[in-house]
Amino acid sequence: MSDAVDGGNAVDAADEGRHASEKDVLWNESWYFDFATADGSLGGYVRLGLYPNQRTAWYWAYLVGDGRPLVAVRDHEVAIPKGRTLEVRAEGLWAQLVCETALEHWSLGLEAFGVALDDPADAYRGERGDRTALGLDLEWEAVGPAQMSAGLPRYEQACEVHGEVLVGDERLAVDGWGERDHSWGPRDWWVMPWCWTAGHLSGGTAFHAFRPLIDIPFVSGFVLRPGREIETVERFEVHTELGPEGLPTAATMGVGDLELRVTPLHHAPVLLTSPEGKVSRFPRSLCRFELADESGWGWTEWNQPPAAGEVSGGA
């Protein structure tokens, strides 16, 4: 772990585990893990979401990279894991998340069959593609302190990521960077657009930011520079250009004092349907970030609920 000092939003190690649910039907608890290799040629993300009041769990695993199709594993009808574990099983799917050392080290395993999609927008059109095996054996190790979001039961942590990815008959080594987050509480994907981003630059700076893309004065995030105290972000401005199917093609972001040019290179979107049948589009993209003479990689998501309008905004 780095020598960075916590900036005041410390996380209790006990919060790494599962939390008691509330009565809201949209109450969920989720764990996200994403990664990109040091050269940005390969990346992916995993989300496990528990929905106890709907008696189901959602499991996502997505892999993207240069010259390869999107590989998607998505199942919204997974049995909720028993006890306090984070191990899930379903047809063609076994996965587990393990907290090896609280606030420092998590491991992730996956053995599953997904689909390979030549056009990422096919994720919005029934996910019809070639059946493809996907396996993950990856470790997330902290490079800075976990940071609780302002006013939300959610925290984020920048990490080194290493291990192996198995896709089809390929075995790919991973040695790069990523982000992990853990949140619990009601989450309505269908009511409000938002943008979330996290990345790591070549000079060693890691960053994260989140904001609604409507006129609400809320921003959460951090900037972590090598050897310096983690800085809480109070400014996150994002302006996005959208292409076909609402997939982002370019963006600019102001994260604290970072002025970033953002190029979404590989999309891994999800179509989200509410219990009442509302549909939200959720593009999540592996991005290249550029800042002066630095560049780097990471992930950005844009939630696009019904009638959200243009997905752009500024603080």
Residue pairs with C-beta under 8 A, 6 or more apart in sequence:
1 104
1 141
1 142
1 143
1 144
2 142
2 143
2 144
2 224
2 226
2 227
3 227
4 143
4 144
4 145
4 224
4 227
4 228
4 229
4 230
5 145
5 229
5 230
6 145
6 147
6 229
6 230
7 145
7 147
7 222
7 229
7 230
7 231
7 232
8 232
9 147
9 148
9 149
9 150
9 155
9 232
10 145
10 148
11 103
11 145
11 146
11 147
11 148
11 155
13 102
13 103
14 102
15 155
15 182
16 99
16 102
16 103
16 182
17 84
17 99
18 29
18 50
18 84
18 86
19 29
19 153
19 184
21 27
21 29
21 52
21 53
22 185
22 186
23 53
24 53
24 186
25 53
25 54
25 275
26 51
26 53
26 186
26 187
26 188
27 51
27 52
27 53
27 184
27 185
27 186
27 187
28 49
28 50
28 51
28 184
28 185
28 186
28 187
29 49
29 50
29 182
29 183
29 184
30 47
30 48
30 49
30 50
30 182
30 183
30 184
30 187
31 47
31 48
31 86
31 97
31 180
31 181
31 182
32 45
32 46
32 47
32 179
32 180
32 181
32 182
33 45
33 46
33 47
33 97
33 106
33 108
33 138
33 140
33 178
33 179
33 180
34 43
34 44
34 45
34 46
34 178
34 179
34 180
34 198
34 298
34 299
35 43
35 44
35 45
35 138
35 140
35 161
35 174
35 176
35 177
35 178
36 42
36 43
36 176
36 177
36 178
36 200
36 286
36 297
36 298
36 299
37 43
37 174
37 175
37 176
37 297
38 175
38 176
38 177
38 297
40 265
40 286
40 288
40 297
41 65
41 66
42 63
42 64
42 65
42 66
42 165
42 172
42 174
43 63
43 64
43 65
43 176
43 266
43 286
43 297
43 299
44 61
44 62
44 63
44 64
44 136
44 165
44 268
45 60
45 61
45 62
45 268
45 284
45 299
46 59
46 60
46 61
46 62
46 95
46 97
46 108
46 110
46 136
47 58
47 59
47 60
48 57
48 58
48 59
48 60
48 86
48 88
48 95
48 97
49 57
49 58
49 59
50 57
50 80
50 81
51 57
51 58
51 80
52 80
54 275
55 80
56 76
56 77
56 78
56 79
56 80
57 78
57 79
57 80
57 81
57 88
58 74
58 75
58 76
58 78
59 73
59 74
59 75
59 78
59 88
59 90
59 93
59 95
60 72
60 73
60 74
60 270
61 72
61 73
61 95
61 110
61 112
61 114
61 134
61 136
62 70
62 71
62 72
62 73
62 268
62 284
63 70
63 71
63 134
63 165
63 167
63 268
64 70
64 71
64 266
64 267
64 268
64 286
65 266
66 266
68 167
69 116
69 117
69 118
69 129
70 116
70 117
70 120
70 123
70 266
70 267
70 268
71 114
71 115
71 116
71 117
71 132
71 134
71 167
72 114
72 115
72 117
72 123
72 127
72 129
72 268
73 93
73 110
73 112
73 113
73 114
73 134
74 114
74 123
74 127
74 270
75 90
75 93
77 90
78 88
78 89
78 90
78 93
79 88
79 89
79 90
81 87
81 88
85 96
86 96
86 97
86 98
87 94
87 95
87 96
87 97
88 94
88 95
88 96
92 112
92 113
93 111
93 112
93 113
94 109
94 110
94 111
94 112
95 108
95 109
95 110
95 111
95 112
96 108
96 109
97 106
97 107
97 108
98 106
98 107
98 108
98 109
99 105
99 106
100 106
100 107
100 139
103 142
103 145
103 146
103 157
104 141
104 142
105 139
105 140
105 141
105 142
106 139
106 140
106 180
107 137
107 138
107 139
107 140
108 136
108 137
108 138
108 139
108 140
109 136
109 137
110 134
110 135
110 136
111 135
112 133
112 134
112 135
113 131
113 132
113 133
113 134
114 131
114 132
114 133
114 134
115 127
115 128
115 129
115 130
115 131
115 132
116 129
116 130
116 132
117 123
117 127
117 129
118 129
120 247
120 266
120 267
120 268
120 269
121 244
121 245
121 247
121 267
121 269
122 128
122 129
123 268
123 269
123 270
123 271
124 245
124 269
124 271
124 281
132 167
132 168
133 166
133 167
133 168
134 165
134 166
134 167
135 164
135 165
135 166
135 167
136 163
136 164
136 165
136 166
137 163
137 164
137 165
137 166
138 161
138 162
138 163
138 164
138 165
138 174
139 161
139 162
139 163
140 159
140 160
140 161
140 178
140 180
141 159
141 160
141 161
141 162
142 157
142 158
142 159
143 158
143 159
143 160
143 177
143 206
143 224
144 157
144 158
144 206
144 222
144 224
144 230
145 157
145 230
146 155
146 156
146 157
147 155
147 156
147 157
147 208
147 222
147 230
147 232
148 154
148 155
149 155
149 156
149 183
149 210
149 220
150 218
150 219
150 220
150 232
151 218
151 220
152 183
152 185
152 220
153 183
153 184
153 185
154 181
154 182
154 183
154 184
154 185
154 220
155 181
155 182
155 183
156 179
156 180
156 181
156 198
156 208
156 221
156 222
157 179
157 180
157 181
158 177
158 178
158 179
158 198
158 200
158 206
158 208
158 224
159 177
159 178
159 179
159 180
160 176
160 177
160 178
161 174
161 175
161 176
161 177
161 178
162 174
162 175
162 176
163 173
163 174
164 171
164 172
164 173
164 174
165 171
165 172
165 174
166 172
176 297
177 200
177 206
177 296
177 297
177 298
178 198
178 200
178 298
179 198
179 206
179 208
179 298
179 299
189 272
189 274
189 280
189 282
189 303
189 305
190 272
190 274
190 278
190 279
190 280
190 305
190 306
191 305
192 212
192 213
192 214
192 303
192 305
192 308
193 212
193 213
193 214
193 302
193 303
193 304
193 305
193 308
193 309
193 311
194 210
194 211
194 212
194 213
194 301
194 302
194 303
195 210
195 211
195 213
195 236
195 238
195 240
195 300
195 301
195 302
195 303
195 311
195 313
196 209
196 210
196 300
196 301
197 207
197 208
197 209
197 210
197 238
197 253
197 255
197 262
197 287
197 298
197 299
197 300
197 301
198 206
198 207
198 208
198 209
198 298
198 299
198 300
199 206
199 207
199 260
199 287
199 289
199 296
199 297
199 298
199 299
200 206
200 207
200 296
200 297
200 298
201 207
201 289
201 291
201 294
201 295
201 296
202 294
202 295
202 296
203 226
203 294
204 225
204 226
205 223
205 224
205 225
205 226
205 258
205 294
205 296
206 223
206 224
207 221
207 222
207 223
207 224
207 233
207 255
207 256
207 258
208 221
208 222
208 233
208 255
209 219
209 220
209 221
209 233
209 236
209 253
209 255
209 256
210 219
210 220
210 221
210 236
211 218
211 219
211 220
211 236
211 238
211 313
211 315
212 218
212 313
213 238
213 302
213 308
213 311
213 312
213 313
214 313
217 315
219 233
219 234
219 235
219 236
219 315
220 233
221 232
221 233
221 236
221 255
221 256
222 230
222 231
222 232
222 233
223 230
223 231
223 233
223 255
223 256
223 257
223 258
224 230
224 231
225 231
231 256
233 255
233 256
234 256
235 254
235 255
235 256
235 315
236 253
236 254
236 255
236 315
237 252
237 253
237 254
237 313
237 314
237 315
238 251
238 252
238 253
238 254
238 312
238 313
238 314
239 251
239 252
239 253
239 312
239 313
239 314
240 248
240 250
240 251
240 302
240 311
240 312
241 248
241 249
241 250
241 251
242 248
242 249
242 310
242 311
243 249
245 281
246 281
246 283
246 304
246 311
247 264
247 267
247 269
247 283
247 285
248 264
248 267
248 283
248 285
248 300
248 302
248 311
249 264
250 261
250 262
250 263
250 264
251 262
251 264
251 287
251 300
252 259
252 260
252 261
252 262
253 259
253 260
253 262
254 260
254 315
258 291
259 291
260 289
260 290
260 291
261 289
261 290
261 291
262 287
262 288
262 289
262 290
262 300
263 287
263 288
263 290
264 283
264 285
264 286
264 287
264 300
265 285
265 286
265 287
265 288
266 285
266 286
267 283
267 284
267 285
268 284
268 285
268 286
269 281
269 282
269 283
269 284
270 282
270 284
271 279
271 280
271 281
271 282
272 279
272 280
272 281
272 282
273 279
274 280
278 305
278 306
279 306
280 303
280 304
280 305
280 306
281 304
282 301
282 302
282 303
282 304
283 301
283 302
283 304
284 299
284 300
284 301
285 299
285 300
285 301
286 297
286 298
286 299
287 297
287 298
287 299
287 300
288 295
288 296
288 297
289 295
289 296
289 297
289 298
302 311
304 311
